[in-house]
Amino acid sequence: MALSIQSLLILFTTLLLKETLVVAETCSNCFTHSRAAYYPNSDEQGTDVGACGFGSFGATINGGDVSAVSDLYRNGVGCGACYQVRCTNSNYCSDKGVTVVITDQGSSHDTDFILSQRAFGRMAQTKDAAASLLALGVVDIEYRRYPNKNITIKIDENSNYPHYFAFVLWYQQGDKDITAVQLCETQNFVCKLLDRSHGAVWTTNSPPSGPLSLRMLLSGEDGDESWIIPVNNIPENWKGGETYDTGVQINV
């Protein structure tokens, strides 16, 4: 029996809804179109100052594949986030692009990204193509959040128990942001909420004692929030200037 027009409309609507849901489910893999420039007055790597508070390491983190961002900075919430960035000119650009870490805030020529020269050139297929990209100065790109390395903390050199404790977070991944951090004593699990000083810098006066555990709140654009507890603790004899791998990589 032939389907009625009403049945066909219902069937079409159902199929369209399913297709929409599939697109929504895979949206974490979607690219956003934008533009990118590069630091014109720096060396091949990034700069040793930046709004995210990474200090001199901000120039060499991730091998120097770093970037400043404009709207994606979001008052420091975007610091340390990892993005896959690839230019769209098929004559010069590779399909893989480059993975960068956000270390600074800035904009130029209506861009979302200002890459290090090293990262800008690594979007290209070859060295000759990289030279052509650098000559262009500003290119069309597409980007997405991207997993890179385990979230790592670097303790500020001025940290001194029991008076002051501060650290920066490196390598944020996934589609969610770290919007709150707690520092907890591992023995009795007494926790203290830290303050975001600026960028990716988290601080507290009179830090808890003993081996310490972090709790990080992940927040998504849809309002979804969840706490994660890293695998590795901060040792009791932590020292200013040292780095500690949390053992956590976020892929959602």
FILUMGU-730085 format. One record per residue (C-alpha): x, z, y; residue in three letters; residue number from 1. Coordinates in steps of 0.001 Angstrom, whole numbers, padded with zeros to 6 digits, m for minus. Last residue first. Layout:
       u       w       v residuo num
       X       Z       Y     Ala NUM
...
END
This chain:
       u       w       v residuo num
  035546  026301  015163     Val 252
  039143  025842  013955     Asn 251
  040633  029124  015134     Ile 250
  044154  029881  013963     Gln 249
  044985  033514  013268     Val 248
  048245  035002  011970     Gly 247
  048579  037068  015144     Thr 246
  052178  035907  015670     Asp 245
  054100  038379  017833     Tyr 244
  056402  037640  020749     Thr 243
  058953  039974  022339     Glu 242
  059568  040367  026081     Gly 241
  058619  044032  026217     Gly 240
  059067  045849  022930     Lys 239
  056747  046869  020130     Trp 238
  057875  049853  018038     Asn 237
  054418  050567  016609     Glu 236
  054067  046986  015411     Pro 235
  051367  044672  016801     Ile 234
  049086  043929  013863     Asn 233
  048827  040705  011854     Asn 232
  045620  039263  010402     Val 231
  043868  038963  013741     Pro 230
  040434  040574  014216     Ile 229
  037688  038226  015401     Ile 228
  034634  039086  017471     Trp 227
  031723  036647  017765     Ser 226
  029688  035102  020570     Glu 225
  027176  032245  020724     Asp 224
  026020  031493  024265     Gly 223
  025828  027731  023723     Asp 222
  029027  027212  025736     Glu 221
  030845  029309  023157     Gly 220
  032360  032783  023378     Ser 219
  035075  034249  021151     Leu 218
  035735  037968  021625     Leu 217
  039210  039056  020536     Met 216
  040039  042277  018685     Arg 215
  043697  043222  018566     Leu 214
  045254  045820  016290     Ser 213
  047975  048232  017315     Leu 212
  050598  050167  015363     Pro 211
  051004  053565  017008     Gly 210
  049694  054565  020428     Ser 209
  046891  053309  022653     Pro 208
  047845  051835  026048     Pro 207
  047971  054069  029171     Ser 206
  047277  051301  031738     Asn 205
  045920  048004  030491     Thr 204
  046671  044305  030835     Thr 203
  045692  040811  029662     Trp 202
  047410  037709  031106     Val 201
  045974  034288  030149     Ala 200
  045142  033307  033719     Gly 199
  044950  036434  035819     His 198
  044777  040196  035225     Ser 197
  042205  039979  032448     Arg 196
  041521  043665  031832     Asp 195
  041693  045223  028369     Leu 194
  038947  047079  026504     Leu 193
  040309  050086  024612     Lys 192
  039707  050779  020947     Cys 191
  039943  053897  018779     Val 190
  040367  052544  015266     Phe 189
  041568  055878  013804     Asn 188
  044789  054645  012193     Gln 187
  044955  051080  013521     Thr 186
  044753  052078  017180     Glu 185
  042810  049328  018928     Cys 184
  043415  046915  021812     Leu 183
  040295  044999  022836     Gln 182
  040188  041501  024288     Val 181
  037371  039662  026082     Ala 180
  036540  036045  026964     Thr 179
  038595  034154  024390     Ile 178
  037055  030699  024609     Asp 177
  035237  028678  021957     Lys 176
  035587  025054  020868     Asp 175
  038613  025594  018647     Gly 174
  042112  026629  019628     Gln 173
  043895  029044  021946     Gln 172
  047642  028590  021649     Tyr 171
  049336  031359  023653     Trp 170
  047921  034683  024841     Leu 169
  049806  036633  027497     Val 168
  050707  040312  027323     Phe 167
  050456  043548  029254     Ala 166
  050933  047237  028495     Phe 165
  051585  050031  030978     Tyr 164
  052261  053754  031093     His 163
  052680  055012  027524     Pro 162
  054583  052861  026648     Tyr 161
  056387  050410  028926     Asn 160
  055383  046807  029525     Ser 159
  057484  045251  032288     Asn 158
  058832  042471  030034     Glu 157
  055296  041272  029315     Asp 156
  054431  041073  025635     Ile 155
  054057  037548  024315     Lys 154
  051021  036997  022083     Ile 153
  050521  034198  019578     Thr 152
  047389  032390  018388     Ile 151
  048463  030383  015353     Asn 150
  049304  026766  016099     Lys 149
  047462  023564  017055     Asn 148
  043723  023301  016631     Pro 147
  042106  020780  019013     Tyr 146
  039713  020773  021939     Arg 145
  038865  017183  022851     Arg 144
  040197  014433  025120     Tyr 143
  039695  010853  026252     Glu 142
  041957  009127  028733     Ile 141
  042048  006683  031631     Asp 140
  045470  006453  033221     Val 139
  047292  007642  036346     Val 138
  051000  007075  037040     Gly 137
  051023  003404  036071     Leu 136
  054838  003397  035899     Ala 135
  054708  006347  033516     Leu 134
  052448  004327  031231     Leu 133
  054818  001350  031287     Ser 132
  057774  003584  030423     Ala 131
  055786  005016  027531     Ala 130
  055038  001482  026299     Ala 129
  058767  000790  026178     Asp 128
  059297  004038  024276     Lys 127
  056597  003041  021780     Thr 126
  052889  003622  021009     Gln 125
  052179  005731  024092     Ala 124
  050502  009124  024378     Met 123
  053959  010700  024076     Arg 122
  054848  009434  027550     Gly 121
  052317  011712  029238     Phe 120
  053414  014672  027092     Ala 119
  057072  014285  028121     Arg 118
  056172  013705  031769     Gln 117
  054216  016972  031729     Ser 116
  050498  016348  031949     Leu 115
  048162  016681  034914     Ile 114
  044722  016725  033295     Phe 113
  041112  016563  034527     Asp 112
  041904  013804  037011     Thr 111
  040174  012794  040239     Asp 110
  043443  011447  041754     His 109
  045305  014734  041249     Ser 108
  044234  018152  040023     Ser 107
  045843  021524  039374     Gly 106
  045804  024725  037338     Gln 105
  048536  025734  034917     Asp 104
  049595  026372  031321     Thr 103
  047141  024412  029162     Ile 102
  048706  023462  025816     Val 101
  048954  019800  024846     Val 100
  048363  017712  021718     Thr  99
  049358  014065  022188     Val  98
  047751  010686  021502     Gly  97
  046911  009874  017892     Lys  96
  045350  006443  018394     Asp  95
  048406  005229  020304     Ser  94
  048366  003838  023834     Cys  93
  050158  000895  025404     Tyr  92
  048136 m002306  025047     Asn  91
  045080 m000419  023761     Ser  90
  044612  001329  027120     Asn  89
  042545  004395  026167     Thr  88
  044916  007293  026734     Cys  87
  044928  010146  024246     Arg  86
  044625  013877  024785     Val  85
  044218  016389  021945     Gln  84
  043665  019728  023609     Tyr  83
  044962  023263  023051     Cys  82
  043761  026201  025158     Ala  81
  046423  028554  026502     Gly  80
  044608  029040  029801     Cys  79
  040970  027882  029796     Gly  78
  039585  031317  030700     Val  77
  041882  031368  033743     Gly  76
  039250  030959  036455     Asn  75
  037688  028009  034625     Arg  74
  040894  026005  034047     Tyr  73
  038870  023124  032545     Leu  72
  037690  022166  036046     Asp  71
  041239  021272  037120     Ser  70
  043857  021198  034388     Val  69
  047624  021617  034222     Ala  68
  049340  020291  031142     Ser  67
  051842  021016  028409     Val  66
  053847  019148  025781     Asp  65
  057116  020929  026593     Gly  64
  057945  021651  022952     Gly  63
  054659  023537  022562     Asn  62
  055872  026063  025149     Ile  61
  058833  024722  027122     Thr  60
  057824  024814  030782     Ala  59
  055338  027687  030414     Gly  58
  058179  029735  028937     Phe  57
  059433  030267  032490     Ser  56
  056357  032312  033355     Gly  55
  053288  032087  031126     Phe  54
  051052  033540  033841     Gly  53
  048262  030955  033630     Cys  52
  048558  029881  037275     Ala  51
  051926  028267  036721     Gly  50
  055645  028615  037212     Val  49
  058425  027254  035009     Asp  48
  057023  023730  035211     Thr  47
  056425  021429  032257     Gly  46
  058868  019223  030375     Gln  45
  060461  015927  031406     Glu  44
  061726  017339  034706     Asp  43
  059345  018112  037500     Ser  42
  058455  016263  040702     Asn  41
  055923  013720  039445     Pro  40
  053879  016066  037206     Tyr  39
  051642  013688  035279     Tyr  38
  048280  011981  035739     Ala  37
  045186  012007  033526     Ala  36
  041675  010547  033652     Arg  35
  038388  011371  031920     Ser  34
  036313  010586  028828     His  33
  035205  013407  026537     Thr  32
  035943  013069  022822     Phe  31
  033625  014227  020042     Cys  30
  034914  016219  017069     Asn  29
  033008  019381  018018     Ser  28
  029984  017119  018362     Cys  27
  029813  016721  014585     Thr  26
  026699  018869  014120     Glu  25
  025058  017429  017225     Ala  24
  025546  013864  015982     Val  23
  024057  014802  012616     Val  22
  021100  016469  014363     Leu  21
  020442  013350  016426     Thr  20
  020489  011181  013292     Glu  19
  018002  013494  011614     Lys  18
  015731  013368  014673     Leu  17
  015862  009555  014723     Leu  16
  014966  009420  011016     Leu  15
  011997  011721  011557     Thr  14
  010803  009753  014589     Thr  13
  010978  006487  012623     Phe  12
  009000  007965  009723     Leu  11
  006345  009364  012058     Ile  10
  006079  006014  013844     Leu   9
  005798  004184  010532     Leu   8
  003055  006553  009408     Ser   7
  001097  005948  012620     Gln   6
  001475  002166  012264     Ile   5
  000058  002414  008771     Ser   4
  002270  001915  005735     Leu   3
  001369 m000940  003399     Ala   2
  000000  000000  000000     Met   1
END
